[in-house]
């Protein structure tokens, strides 16, 4: 019985490790090969991505009753450097062109 439990734990650990590695590899690919865009507000929201214009790209977002989230809701910076980000007007986002799942990576704030 202990052998079955040990085997089950090892298999679960390997599956979890595989999922985590796949997620990291996907984000690293976006970071290194993705196109950088600056996202000002307001943005155009739509339900499907079938009618995108040639200059538009799909970005996955989440909507609640009172909020819109595009991914990274938190951005951490060193203590004492808040003044650098107060004037930011754009969010820098990287994504892979041709990727239809809308996955992206927040890379920073820009003026």
SULBELKA-V459024 format. One line per field, one symbol per residue. burial: I if it has 24 or more other C-alpha atoms within 12 Angstrom, else O. A space follows every 10 residues. Layout:
# SULBELKA-V459024
burial=???
This chain:
# SULBELKA-V459024
burial=OOOOOOOOOO OOOOOOOOOO OOOOOOOOOI OOOIOIIOIO OOOOOOOOOO OOOOOOIIII IOOOOOOOOI OOOOOOOOOO OOOOOOOOOO IIIIIIOOOO OIIIIIIIIO O
